[in-house]
Every structure is written in C-alpha cells, then in structure tokens.
Amino acid sequence: MRIDHLSLTNFRNFARLELALPTGKPVLLHGANAQGKTSALEAIYYLATSNSPYTTSDRQLIHWRTESDPIPFARLSAELSNRDSQYQKLDITLMLDMSSGAPRFKKSVQLNGVDKRVTDIVGLLSVVLFLPQDLSLVEGSPSDRRRFMNTTLTQVEREYLLALNEYEKLLPQRNALLKRIADKRAAAVELEYWDEQLAASGAMIIAGRQRFLRELETKARDIHHALTGGGESLSLKYLPSIAPTADDDSKQQSFDLLGLDLDRQLSPAQIKPQFIEHLAARRREAIQRGMTVSGPHRDELRLMINGRDCGHYGSRGQARTTVMALRFAELDWMREQIGEHPLFLLDEVVAELDSSRRAFLLDRLDGEAQTLLTTAELNVFEPAFLRRAHVLEVREGQINAPATCESDA
C-alpha cells in the first residue's frame, strides 16, 4: 500500500502542490516551522480517514487566500496502489455549499472518477500517525484513548466503522429523548426502542475493541520489552463502562475485575442483552441527568507498567516508551489485518526522543512500509539515515529536493 503521487490545491499552506513519492526509502520532509511539513502529512491522513488529526473543522483546511473567492474550495488527490489494484485515483473536494441558503462546507469523494460515500473509501489507504502529542495516550483523557482505538479499527474493519457511525447517530437521539422524559414530554417506555438499537451497535464496538486490544497487547508488550531491555512489562487494561461478563465454568467473570481478558472473546450477541439490561438499570439516573451514562462513549483504556498505571505513576520517559511501543504494535497489527503495510507518518517525533529511542525507531524504518517523516532540524538524524532517506525541503508551500543533501552523497 502506497501513494505514488500527491496533489493538493488550496489545502492549508499549499496553494498548489504536485509531489511524486519514491519507493523503498523513508521520505524526510525538512524545513522551518509553518512551511507546510505537517500539512503534507495531514493531507495524507485526511485522504485515508476523511478526518484531520489537528482540527474538527474542514473550513480550517482550506487555504486562507481563497476566503474572497466566489466558492472557496480545497482538493486533495492521490494516485495510489494497494493489494487490490496497481493504480487508483482518489479525490476529495471540500467546498462552500450555498444550495440550502445557509453556507456550509460540503465534502465530495471520487474514486477513479466515480462519486463515492466517505464510508466507501475508508480503508482504501491505511495510515499510522505518530505525533509528539501522542503522550496524551498515556497522560490524557479517556477520549484520547477511545479515539486511538476508533481510528485504528475503522481503517481495517468496515463492520466496526458502520457500528461506530450508527452509535454516534443514535446517542444524541437517545439523549434528546431522556431530556423530553425529564420534562414530562415523553414516556420512559419510548426508551426501549432506542436501547435496543444503541445496544446492537454498542455491542459491536465493545467486541471489536476487546479483540483489538487483546491482539495489540501481545505485540506492544514484546516491543516494549525490547525498548526497555527487558526491565519493564507493558500490559493493557480495557474497562468497558458496562462491564460485560461471560460464563466460565458456571462462574461470572467481569472485565471490571480482570481488565483486558487475554483468553476469552465476548461476541456482540453476548454483550448486547447485558448492554440493554445495564441501560435499564441506570435509566432513572440517565433521565435525571438527561444523558446516556454508560456505553462505548464512556469506555476507558489504561496502560500498565509492571502492573502500575503509567498514566498515574509513570515517568515521562516511560510514557514515551509506551507510546512508541503502541505505535509500532499498531503498525504491525494493521499489516496483519489488511495483508499489506499501512503508511507510517511521523510528525516531528524524532527530535522528541532520546538517542536510544531514536535509534530504535530509525533502525525499523526499513522501507517496507511507506514512511514520511518531518523535521525542522536535520542534525538530529545520523548521517547513515540521511544517506538512505529521500530528503525533501519544504519552503513556503513548495516541496523540492534541496540543492545539496547528505542523503545524495
């Protein structure tokens, strides 16, 4: 899986960009801040996921110079190849739509010139993005860790993507009904339909997360073991907010006690009735608060070092090591799921690492996965890496090979 050519029009810093990407070597984008390095990675991530890792507003993606244009727009295009085809052309256009009277931004997607829905193209490209702010996976809020699970799973499992989309549509509708019930404008019995629907999609999400984390933990633990020279042990603890249980030799065992279960996978069919029962048990509280108080939107993932919560007790160095182990494990897990290497994007990560972690990371960028890195300082890289990398200079929204470069020596 790879992008052979990237084309951007009015996207972030780029008024116009045409970029051919080489094969078999890491691509290193070098330049000062605010020149477009991060925007290039953001464009690739957006083509893969139809979302930005940096903003929730598509309006912010459109080049500021288009503000006075009759119809401001941005276009992202990629010529790509994957195991299904040696050539596919993906285009995403963002534009101001005035057809409804009120201005709103519209996203249109085409694959090989044919109109598609966003859900049709998710998974066409798969990416792993490694950022300095990934420390939030350890130190941040539960929503950061839920986003990590969702972003990875939606790229490789269409059923998970559809279930997540459905859940996110149903949740605000159920919450609105809860508020109407609290105001005596609806009856509590109306919740039965919404509970059934919410539990069906929510059970798919919980089952998908459990399987993903169980499989990810094995890979992350081995990588973390290598990073720490065998001195520390990493484990993952998944805590679904509804705490589903499974029968095992007539004994009820709960995620709430065990965390991530490495030996037993609950199916959506096992989880769904427990989800419905749990929603009913907390119905009074939900009505009083006007919101759904349990479900995948409240799930938590904790990262444990030697049995202790890294987010609460770990050092900054331990957090960085844990994140690196997670990202490399994610890369390997996605490769197994889709049958080919996803793209690996690293935005200003190397400068944040100490020499041992930096060496560990760069030694594993072997060209099998198409890899793009950004940096403001080339001197953080060893000359040996620069010689085997394809170094490009980013300046004022243009990307070119520098006049002189150690990698070409």
N, C-alpha and C positions, 0 to 999 in steps of 0.2 A: 504494500500500500504506500503510495507516494503521490506528491504533487510535482508535476513536471514543469508547469508554468503557472504563475500567479499574476493576475491582472486586477488592478484597483483603480477606480475612478471616484474622486471626491470622497475618499474614505480617510477619516482622521487627518493625518499630516499629508496624505498623498493626494494631490490633485490628479496625477496620472502616474501609474507605475506598471511596467512590464518587466517581470522577473523570471528568468529561467533558473531552475534549481538543479544543481548537479546530482549525480548519483554516487553512492558508495563512500561518501565522506561527510563529516559534520559541516554544516554551514554556520559560520560565525559572523553575526552582524555587529559591526563595530561602529561607534560614533558617540558624539556628545549627547547629553540629555535633550529631550524634546525635539529630536530629529526624525523620529519615525521607527526606531528599532522595535519598541513594544507594539506599535500599531501593526507592524507586519505580522508579528505572532498572533495578535488579536484577530486579524483578518482570517488567518488560517483556522484559528479556534472557532471563529464565527461560522465559517463555511462548514465545519464539522458538526457543530452543535446547534447552530442558529441562535446562539446566545453569546454575549460578551462576558468575559470574566471580570471586567472592570466597571461596567455600568449596566443598569437595568433599562436605560433609555436609549432606544435606537436613534433618537434625534441627535444624541451626542456623538454618534459615529459619523455623521455627515460633515464634510469639510466646511469650516466656518465661512469660507469665501462664497458659498452657494446661498447664503441667507437671503440675498437680494434677488436671486434667480426666480423666475415665474413658478417653476416647480423644482425645489431643491431635491436632489437625489444623490445616492451613492450606489455604486455597483461593485460587487466582488465576484470575480470569476476565477476558476481553476480548471486546468487540464490535468486530469489525474488518472492513475491506473491502480487497479486492485486485482484481487484474485478472480473477480468476475469478468473483468474487461481490461484490455490494454490501453483503452482510451475512452474517457468520458469527460464531458464538459458540464461543469456545474456553475450556474449563475444565480446570484441573489441580488435583488434590487430593492433598495429602501427609498421610498419617495413620499412626499406630502400629497395626501389624497383629500380633495375638496368635494368629492361627489356627494357626501352626506350633509353638506352645508357647513359643518364644523371641521376645522383642519385636524387631520390625524395622519400618522405615518403608517404606510402600508408596506408589507413585505411580500415580494413575489419571488417565486423559486422556479427555475427551469433546469431540467436535466436533459442534455443533448437537444435543446431547443423545445422541449415539451414541458408544459406547465405541470408543476407538482405541488403537493401539500408539503409543509415543513416536515411532518412526520414521515413522509416518503423518502426523504434524503438523509435523515439522521442515521448514522451507521455507514453511510457511503464512504466517509472518511472517519477515522477514529484517531483521537489525539489524547496524549497525556501532557498536561501543562504543569510545570514545576516553577513556583514563584517564591521569592523571599518571604512574602507574607503567608506562605503555607504553614508557618508556625501556628497559625490560628487553628490548624487541625488538632493541635495538642492543647494550646492555651486559650483558644477562642470559645465561642458559644456553641451549644449543640447544633444550631442551624448550620454552622460551618461544616460540621462533620456529616450532617444529613446531605448537604449539598455535594460533598465529596462522594458519598455513596450514590446519589442520584445521577450525577454527571457521568460516572463510570458505567453504571448499569444501563442507563438509557442509550448509550452508544453501542451496546452489544446485544441487548435483549429487547426486542420490539414489544413483547408482552408487558414487560416492566414499564416501558415508555408509555404505552396506551393506558395501563393501570394508573400510573402517576398522573397523567393528563386528566383522566376521569376523576380521580380522587380530588385533584385541585379544583375541578369544576364543582364537584358535589359539596365540598367542605363549606364554602361560603353560603351555599343554598341552605344547608342544614343549620348553619349559624343564624341565618336570617329567620328561619322558622323558629328556632329557640327563642329569639327575641320577641317574635309575634306571640308565642305561647306565654312568655313572661308578661306581656302587655294584655293578655286575655283576648287576643285577636285570632287565636288558633287553638286547636285542641292537641294535647300531648299525643293522642293516638296517631296523629299525622306523622310522627317521627318514625313509625315502624317501616314505612316505605323507604325513607331516606337512610335509616340504619342498615337495612338490607343492602342497598346499593353501595353505601360507604364501606361496609364490611367486605363486600365482594372485591372491590379494588384495593382496599387496605390490606386484605389478607395476601394478595399477590405481591404487594410491596414488601411486607414483612418477610414472607417466604424468600423473596429474591434477595433481600438484604442479608438474611441469615446465611444463605448458601454462599453469597459473595464473600462475606466476612470470614466464614469458615475456611474457604479456599485461599483467600488473601492472607490470612494469618500464617499459614504454613510457609508461604513464600517470604513474607515480611520477616518472620522470625529467623529464617536462615540468613537473609541479607543483613539483618541487624546483628546477628551473631558474628558474621564476618567483619562488620564495621567496628564492633567493639572488641574484637579479638577473643570472643568467647566469654567476655566478662559480664555480659548482661543478657537477659532474656526478655523478649518482647511478646506480649500477648494482647489480644483484642477482647473487649467485653461489650457485647451488644445488649442493650437494655430496651426492648420494645416497651412502650408505655402501657400496653395492655397485658404484658407478661403472660403470653400463651403457654400452655402446659401440654405435655404429652404423656400418655400411659406407657410405663416401662415396668414390666413385671408387676402390674397392678399398683404401682406407686406413682403418684403425681410428682413430676419434677418440673421446676419452673425456671425460666430464663432469669427471673428476678433474683434467684439464688445462684444459678450457675453461670450467668453471663452467657458468653458465646458457647454453644454446645457443639463440640467437635465430632460427636458420634451420631447425632440424630438430627434428621432434617424434617421439620414440620411442613406439611403441604398446605396450600391455600384452603383446601377443603377441611383440614383440621383446625385451622386458625379462624376461619370465618364465623362459625357458630359461637366461639368464645368471644370474638370481637362484638358480635351482636349482644351477647349476654352482658358484656362489660359496659357497652353503651347504655343498656337498660338500667344497670346497677347505678350508674353515675348520672342518670337522667335529671334528677332533681337538682344536683349541683350545676349541670350544664345549663338548665333553664335559668337558674338564679344568676349565673354569670353571663348568659347569652352567648355561649361559645362551646364548641366541642372540646372537651378537656382531655381526651385520650385518642390515640391513633398514631399513625406513622409520622404525622407532623409534630409529634412530641417525643419521638424516639431519641435515644442517646447512644453514643459510642464512646467508650473510654479506652485509652491506650495505657497499658500497664507495663512497667519495667520492674522485673524481679518481683512481680506481684503488687507493686505500689503504683498508684495513679500518677502517670508522668505529668499530667496537667496540673496536679496539685503539689507534687513533691519533686518533680524532675528539674534538673538544671537546664539552662539554655542550650548547652551542648548536647544533652540527652534529647531535648526536643528536636534539635536539628538532625540528629542521627535517626530518630524515629521517623521524621518526615521523609528523609531520604530513603529509608527502608520501605516506607509505604509507597512512594512514587515508583521505585524500581519494581516492587511487587505488583503494583497496578499495571505497569508496562508489560510484565511477563504474563499476568493473568489475562489481560486483554488479548495478547498474542495467542494464547491458548484458545480463547473463546471464538475469535474470528478467523483463526487459521493463518494469520499474517501479522507482521509487525505494525502497530499503530505509529503515527508520527509522535516524536518526542520534542516538546518545545520547552526551552529553559530560558526564562527571562531574568537576566541579571542575578543568576543564582550563584555562579562560581565565586564571585568576589565576596559573598557572604560566608564562604566555607573556610575552615582551617585547611592547612596543607594536606593532612591525611585524608579528610573527606573529599577534598578537591581531587586528589589523585585517584581515589576510589571511583568517583563519578566519571572523570575523563577517561580512565582506562576502559570503562564499559561502553563508551560511545564508539562502537566498532563499525558503524556504517550500515549495519543490518536494518535498524530502524532509521528512517529518515529523521535527522535531528537538526534542529535550528536553535542556536544559542544567541543571546545578545550580551554585549558588554560595553561599558564605557572606557575600559582600560585593558589593553592587550597584554600588559605586563603581568597580569595575574595568571596568564597561561604559560606553561612551559614551552620552550621553542620546539620541542618534539611534537607537541599537539598542534601548534600553529603550522608546522610543515605538512601535517596530514589533514588539516582542515581547509575548507574553502572560505577564505576571509573576504567579506564584502564591507565596504564603507557606506554608512547611511548618513546623508547630509541634506538637510532642508527638503525632506520628502523625496529624495532620489537615492537609489542604491546602485553602487558601482564597485568594481574591483579597484582597490587603492593602487596608486602609481607604483609603490614598492611594498612588498609584503613578504615576511619571512616564510609564509606557507608556500610561496612560489620559488623559494631559493633551492 
